[in-house]
Amino acid sequence: MIILFLFNYFYPTNSLIYQSFDYLKIYGFNFNYFYSRLISEDFFLENFSKIEKEIKEKKNLPVIIKRSYSLLKEEKERSFLSPPITFSIPLKEDFSFGFEFICEPLVDTDNIKVMLGAHLFGIYKNKRDIFVRYKVNFYKDTLIDIIDEGGNRHIPNYGVCRSGNKHMSLLIDESNISFQIAYFYFLLGRTSLSFSPSPFYSVTLSHFSPPKDLFLILFDSKGLRIIYFTQALSRHKEYLRFLSFQRAEYTSKYFNIGFNIAVVSSPDSSQTKSFFGYLNPFIPLYFEVANSGHDDNLLSGFDIALFLLKRAKFYYEIFLDNIELKKERKEKLPNCYAYNLGLEALLPFNFSLKLEYTKILPYTYYHRIYHLAYTHYGVPLGHPLGPDALEKKLEIAFLPNEKILFKIFFSKIKRGKYNFGDVKNKTWDEGDPVNEFLKDKKEYYYFFPSLEIKIIKYSFFNIGYIFTNEEVKNKFYLKFLYRL
């Protein structure tokens, strides 16, 4: 399981499209690009149309910008061209249904995975506007699972819930229906969602966390986006648990900025008695939490990205868990936080650079009351490293042309004693997280050179090798990805 975690950690599989948008934004193209990354959000690609003509007219673009443009153009064609199968029903003029299969075989040295999926969507005046999605992952071997304190079975260190039999693991990571009305977007079901300016992982809400079963409302107009969602979390003993989340984000040519408020609640908990108020998308969560008399249950965050000189992006993201401002309460309760600080740069001679520093204090995500912890199936909803950890990352990429990408990734990770063990060890009991940070630490180094080749449309081949002082059974990485 360690090597499976490493390959998924160092090679995010759903970042290709968003990374392409990021590079175009860094290079100075002005369009609405948000860091609320909703995988099922097909209308997001409509922003690409606003700058497509401008990109075509530009000359002497860097290879990395040409490659980003090419990938987004292909993705737009997949989303807006006629589907392989269409059929009409006599409901309304110019309305029909489309249907398409999705297949993403992924072969590496540790396992064989095949993702099969299907899209059923409404087409009104040649535009897709209602979606029903289903994605299932099949693994050749049964993946090891454990049972956490709440009796939940899950794969350790991996962001999915498990089901299946002794011969195969079956993982459903997307099953939802979504539609758009004017400036509003609605989604019901299971999907992947993250909020972060980081090209790696969010400390607030990471796509590495288990797939999310939720109801979501999104408002998007003129550079402003407001999101509300309520997600069902894994049960802890007798406690049913839910996450309510509100985010406001603004994007401009020179910066992106976002603010988050969230709360984990349970109708069975005395700390969240006003449970139904958390489910109302029109009530600011701060007032509901403060009026409950347990304002220390509030989770909040802030992120900003600055685009500089058409060559660089500087970003900062912070997640606050149980922050106390009053001196008398600080002495009794912990102040926990996690943050990302990073830089992305487009360099001469077709090179690109990414630097990131991540710090996560003890008890972050696990809170001081476990049934209100910011976790799902025992996995933090934020950064996959978990609490009591520090990481320094460096990535250098070179593109000799649009189809070949050489990449060198280096990471140094420190893990303290509260990063290991069961949930009891990660949940606050006593002590100050600042003073306890990285006690009895262990250090790990990872050096990961890799090569990515784009063979044909929607088809990629990756090969790499991890050099590390951590004991893993297989350090060779081979991946073939093809999307029908």
C-alpha positions in Angstrom: 0.0 0.0 0.0 2.9 2.4 0.6 4.0 2.4 -3.0 0.4 2.9 -4.2 0.2 5.9 -1.9 3.5 7.3 -3.2 2.6 7.0 -6.9 -0.8 8.7 -6.3 0.8 11.3 -4.1 3.6 12.3 -6.5 1.4 11.9 -9.6 -2.0 13.5 -9.1 -4.2 12.0 -11.8 -6.9 14.7 -12.1 -4.6 17.8 -12.3 -3.9 17.9 -16.0 -6.7 20.2 -17.1 -6.4 22.6 -14.1 -2.6 22.8 -14.5 -3.1 23.8 -18.1 -5.5 26.6 -17.0 -3.0 27.6 -14.4 -0.2 28.1 -16.9 -2.4 30.2 -19.2 -3.4 32.4 -16.2 0.3 32.8 -15.2 1.2 33.8 -18.7 -1.3 36.7 -18.6 -4.4 35.5 -20.4 -7.4 37.1 -18.6 -10.3 34.8 -18.0 -12.3 33.5 -15.0 -10.2 30.8 -13.4 -11.2 29.6 -10.0 -9.4 27.4 -7.5 -12.6 25.6 -6.5 -11.9 22.5 -8.6 -15.1 20.5 -9.2 -14.3 17.6 -11.5 -17.9 17.4 -12.8 -18.0 21.0 -13.7 -18.1 20.8 -17.5 -19.2 24.4 -18.0 -15.9 25.4 -16.6 -14.4 24.9 -20.0 -16.6 27.7 -21.4 -14.1 30.1 -20.0 -11.6 28.7 -22.4 -13.6 29.9 -25.3 -13.2 33.5 -24.2 -9.4 33.4 -24.7 -9.2 30.8 -27.5 -9.0 33.4 -30.3 -6.5 35.5 -28.3 -4.2 32.5 -27.9 -4.4 31.7 -31.7 -3.3 35.2 -32.6 -0.3 35.1 -30.2 3.1 34.3 -31.8 6.2 32.8 -30.3 4.4 31.3 -27.4 6.5 29.0 -25.0 6.1 25.3 -25.6 4.4 24.8 -22.2 1.7 27.4 -23.2 1.2 25.7 -26.6 0.9 22.3 -24.8 -1.6 23.7 -22.3 -3.7 25.2 -25.1 -3.6 21.9 -27.0 -4.8 19.9 -24.0 -7.6 22.3 -23.2 -8.7 22.3 -26.9 -8.9 18.5 -26.9 -10.9 18.6 -23.6 -13.3 21.2 -25.0 -13.9 19.0 -28.1 -14.7 16.0 -25.8 -17.1 18.1 -23.8 -18.9 20.1 -26.5 -18.8 18.0 -29.7 -21.6 15.5 -30.5 -21.4 12.4 -28.3 -20.9 8.9 -29.8 -24.6 8.0 -29.2 -27.5 10.4 -29.3 -31.2 9.8 -29.1 -34.3 12.2 -28.8 -37.3 12.1 -26.7 -40.5 14.0 -27.4 -40.3 16.4 -24.4 -39.3 19.7 -26.0 -38.1 21.0 -29.3 -34.3 21.0 -29.8 -33.9 18.7 -26.8 -32.2 15.3 -26.9 -30.1 12.9 -24.8 -26.5 11.9 -25.4 -24.6 8.9 -24.1 -21.0 8.0 -24.1 -18.7 5.5 -22.5 -15.5 6.4 -20.6 -12.6 4.0 -20.1 -9.2 4.9 -18.5 -7.0 1.8 -18.2 -4.1 2.4 -15.8 -1.3 -0.1 -15.6 1.6 0.2 -13.2 4.1 -2.1 -11.5 2.0 -2.4 -8.3 -1.5 -3.1 -9.6 -3.8 -3.0 -12.6 -6.6 -0.5 -12.6 -9.4 0.0 -15.1 -11.9 2.8 -14.7 -15.1 2.4 -16.6 -17.7 5.1 -16.7 -20.7 6.5 -18.5 -22.2 9.9 -19.1 -25.8 10.4 -19.8 -26.6 14.1 -20.5 -29.3 16.4 -21.9 -28.6 18.3 -25.0 -30.5 21.6 -25.5 -29.8 23.5 -28.7 -26.5 21.5 -29.2 -25.2 22.2 -25.7 -24.9 19.7 -22.8 -26.6 21.0 -19.7 -27.8 18.0 -17.6 -25.4 15.3 -16.6 -25.7 11.9 -15.0 -22.2 10.3 -14.4 -21.0 7.0 -13.2 -17.4 5.9 -12.7 -16.2 2.6 -11.3 -12.6 1.6 -10.7 -11.6 -2.1 -10.9 -8.3 -3.3 -9.3 -6.8 -6.6 -10.2 -5.8 -7.4 -6.6 -7.8 -6.9 -3.4 -6.5 -3.8 -1.7 -5.7 -4.1 2.0 -8.3 -2.5 4.3 -8.4 -1.7 8.0 -11.2 -0.8 10.5 -10.9 2.5 12.3 -12.2 3.6 15.6 -15.7 4.2 14.2 -15.9 0.7 12.7 -15.3 2.0 9.2 -13.5 0.0 6.6 -11.1 1.9 4.4 -7.9 1.7 2.5 -5.1 3.2 4.7 -3.3 6.2 3.2 -5.5 6.2 0.1 -8.4 8.5 -0.7 -11.1 6.0 -1.5 -13.6 3.7 0.3 -13.4 0.0 -0.4 -15.9 -2.6 -1.4 -15.5 -5.8 -3.4 -14.4 -9.4 -2.8 -11.3 -11.4 -2.4 -10.5 -11.4 -6.1 -11.1 -7.8 -7.0 -11.6 -4.4 -5.4 -14.4 -2.2 -6.8 -14.2 1.5 -6.0 -17.0 3.9 -7.1 -15.6 7.5 -7.1 -18.2 9.3 -9.2 -21.9 9.0 -9.4 -24.0 12.1 -9.6 -26.5 14.3 -11.5 -25.8 18.0 -12.2 -27.4 20.8 -14.1 -27.1 24.5 -14.7 -29.8 27.2 -14.5 -28.6 30.7 -15.4 -25.7 31.6 -13.0 -26.4 28.6 -10.7 -25.0 25.1 -10.9 -26.5 22.2 -8.9 -25.0 18.8 -8.2 -26.3 15.8 -6.2 -24.3 12.7 -5.7 -20.7 11.5 -5.4 -17.8 13.6 -6.9 -14.3 14.9 -6.3 -13.9 18.5 -5.1 -10.9 20.5 -3.9 -10.1 24.2 -3.0 -6.5 25.3 -3.4 -4.1 27.5 -5.4 -1.5 24.8 -4.9 -0.6 22.6 -8.0 -0.1 19.7 -5.6 -2.4 19.3 -2.6 -4.8 21.5 -0.6 -4.5 21.9 3.1 -8.2 22.8 3.1 -10.0 20.3 0.9 -8.0 17.9 -1.1 -9.1 15.8 -4.1 -6.9 13.1 -2.5 -9.5 12.7 0.3 -12.3 10.0 -0.2 -14.9 10.8 -2.9 -17.6 13.1 -1.5 -21.3 12.3 -1.3 -22.9 15.7 -1.2 -25.5 18.3 -2.4 -23.9 21.4 -3.9 -25.0 24.8 -5.0 -22.7 27.1 -6.9 -23.1 30.7 -8.1 -20.7 31.9 -10.8 -20.9 35.4 -12.3 -18.3 38.1 -13.4 -15.3 36.7 -11.5 -17.3 36.0 -8.3 -18.0 32.4 -7.2 -20.0 31.4 -4.1 -20.2 27.7 -3.1 -22.2 25.9 -0.5 -22.3 22.1 0.0 -23.3 19.6 2.6 -21.5 16.3 2.6 -22.3 13.1 4.5 -19.2 11.9 6.4 -18.4 8.4 7.7 -20.1 7.4 10.9 -18.2 7.5 14.2 -19.7 4.9 16.6 -23.3 6.1 17.3 -22.7 9.6 15.7 -24.0 10.5 12.3 -21.7 13.1 10.9 -22.0 15.9 8.2 -19.8 18.6 6.8 -21.2 21.9 5.8 -18.9 24.2 3.8 -19.2 27.7 2.4 -16.7 29.4 0.2 -16.5 32.8 -1.6 -13.9 33.3 -4.3 -13.0 36.2 -6.6 -10.7 36.0 -9.6 -9.1 38.8 -11.7 -6.2 39.1 -14.1 -3.6 39.7 -11.4 -4.9 37.7 -8.4 -7.3 35.1 -7.0 -8.6 35.2 -3.4 -10.8 32.9 -1.5 -12.4 32.6 2.0 -13.8 29.4 3.6 -16.0 28.6 6.6 -16.9 25.1 7.5 -18.2 23.0 10.4 -18.5 19.3 11.1 -21.8 18.6 12.8 -23.9 15.7 14.2 -27.5 15.6 15.1 -26.4 13.3 17.9 -23.8 15.6 19.4 -24.4 18.1 22.3 -21.8 20.4 20.6 -23.9 20.9 17.5 -27.4 21.2 18.8 -28.5 23.6 16.1 -27.9 21.0 13.5 -30.5 22.0 10.9 -29.2 25.5 10.6 -25.9 24.1 9.2 -28.0 22.6 6.3 -29.4 25.9 5.2 -27.2 27.3 2.4 -28.4 30.9 3.0 -27.3 31.2 6.6 -23.6 32.1 7.2 -22.1 29.2 9.2 -20.3 31.5 11.6 -23.5 32.7 13.2 -24.9 29.2 13.6 -21.7 27.9 15.2 -21.3 31.0 17.5 -24.9 30.8 18.6 -24.5 27.2 19.6 -22.1 28.2 22.4 -19.3 26.0 20.9 -17.6 28.4 18.5 -14.4 26.4 18.8 -15.9 23.9 16.4 -15.6 26.4 13.6 -13.2 25.6 10.7 -12.0 28.5 8.5 -9.4 29.3 5.9 -8.0 31.8 3.4 -6.0 31.5 0.2 -4.5 33.9 -2.3 -2.6 33.7 -5.6 -0.7 36.6 -7.2 0.2 36.4 -10.9 3.5 38.3 -11.5 5.1 39.6 -14.7 3.4 36.9 -16.9 6.0 34.4 -15.6 5.2 33.5 -12.0 2.5 32.7 -9.5 3.0 33.2 -5.7 0.4 31.6 -3.5 -0.5 31.1 0.2 -3.2 29.0 1.7 -4.1 28.5 5.4 -6.5 26.2 7.2 -7.5 27.0 10.7 -8.8 24.3 13.0 -10.1 25.3 16.5 -8.3 28.7 16.6 -8.8 30.6 19.8 -8.3 34.4 19.9 -9.1 34.9 23.6 -6.0 34.6 25.9 -7.8 32.8 28.7 -9.1 30.1 26.2 -5.8 29.8 24.4 -4.3 28.4 27.6 -6.8 25.6 27.7 -7.5 24.7 24.1 -5.1 24.1 21.2 -4.5 26.4 18.3 -4.1 24.2 15.2 -3.4 25.2 11.6 -2.0 24.0 8.3 -0.6 26.1 5.4 0.9 26.0 2.0 3.4 28.6 0.7 4.6 28.2 -2.9 5.8 29.5 -6.2 5.2 28.5 -9.8 7.4 30.0 -12.5 7.8 29.7 -16.3 11.5 29.8 -17.0 13.5 30.3 -20.3 14.4 27.4 -22.6 11.1 25.6 -22.0 11.7 24.9 -18.3 9.2 25.3 -15.5 9.6 25.4 -11.7 7.4 24.6 -8.7 8.4 25.2 -5.1 6.2 24.6 -2.1 6.5 24.6 1.7 3.8 22.8 3.7 3.4 22.9 7.5 0.7 21.0 9.5 0.6 21.3 13.3 -0.4 18.3 15.5 -4.1 17.6 16.0 -5.0 19.5 12.8 -8.0 17.9 11.1 -8.6 15.5 14.1 -9.8 18.3 16.3 -10.3 17.7 20.1 -13.6 15.9 19.7 -13.2 13.0 17.3 -16.8 12.7 16.3 -16.4 16.3 15.0 -13.1 15.6 13.3 -12.4 16.9 9.8 -12.1 13.3 8.5 -13.9 10.9 6.2 -13.3 7.1 6.6 -10.4 7.9 8.8 -8.7 10.0 6.2 -8.2 13.8 6.6 -10.3 15.9 4.2 -7.3 18.3 4.0 -3.7 17.5 3.1 -3.0 13.7 2.7 0.1 13.9 4.9 -2.1 14.4 8.0 -1.2 16.2 11.2 2.2 16.9 12.7 4.1 17.0 9.4 6.3 19.3 7.3 7.2 19.0 3.6 9.5 20.9 1.2 8.8 20.2 -2.5 10.7 21.0 -5.7 9.7 20.2 -9.2 11.5 21.1 -12.4 10.0 20.2 -15.8 11.4 20.4 -19.3 9.4 20.3 -22.5 11.5 19.9 -25.7 8.2 19.8 -27.6 4.4 19.6 -26.9 4.3 15.8 -26.6 7.3 15.1 -24.4 7.7 16.1 -20.7 10.7 15.4 -18.5 10.1 16.0 -14.8 12.2 15.8 -11.7 10.4 15.9 -8.4 12.2 16.1 -5.0 10.4 16.0 -1.6 11.7 16.1 2.0 9.1 15.1 4.6 9.3 15.2 8.4 6.7 13.4 10.4 6.2 13.9 14.2 4.9 11.4 16.7 1.3 12.6 16.3 1.4 11.7 12.6 1.5 8.0 13.4 -0.8 5.6 15.3 -4.5 5.5 15.6 -7.0 8.3 15.8 -6.6 8.5 19.6 -3.0 9.5 19.1 -3.9 12.2 16.5 -6.8 13.7 18.5 -6.0 16.5 21.1 -6.0 15.5 24.7 -3.6 17.9 26.3 -0.6 19.9 25.3 0.2 22.8 22.9 0.4 21.8 19.2 3.1 24.5 18.6 5.4 23.1 21.3 4.6 19.5 20.4 5.4 20.0 16.7 7.7 17.4 15.2 8.7 15.8 18.4 10.4 12.4 17.9 10.3 13.1 14.2 11.2 10.8 11.3 12.6 12.2 8.0 12.0 10.8 4.5 13.5 11.8 1.2 12.0 11.2 -2.3 13.6 11.8 -5.6 11.4 11.0 -8.6 12.6 11.5 -12.2 9.9 10.7 -14.8 9.1 10.9 -18.5 5.6 11.6 -19.9 4.9 11.0 -23.6 1.7 12.0 -25.3 1.1 9.2 -27.8 -2.1 10.3 -29.5 -5.2 12.2 -28.4 -6.3 11.4 -24.9 -3.4 8.9 -24.5 -0.4 9.3 -22.2 2.5 7.1 -21.2 4.5 7.7 -18.0 7.6 6.0 -16.7 9.6 6.9 -13.6 11.6 5.6 -10.6 11.4 6.7 -7.0 14.7 6.9 -5.0 13.8 7.0 -1.3 15.1 6.1 2.2 11.6 4.8 3.0 11.2 1.0 2.7 9.0 0.2 -0.3 8.7 -3.0 -2.2 8.8 -1.5 -5.6 10.1 1.8 -6.7 9.6 1.5 -10.5 6.7 3.4 -11.9 5.0 2.6 -15.2 1.6 4.1 -16.2 -0.4 4.0 -19.4 -3.6 6.1 -19.5 -6.0 6.1 -22.4 -9.4 7.9 -22.4 -12.1 6.7 -24.9 
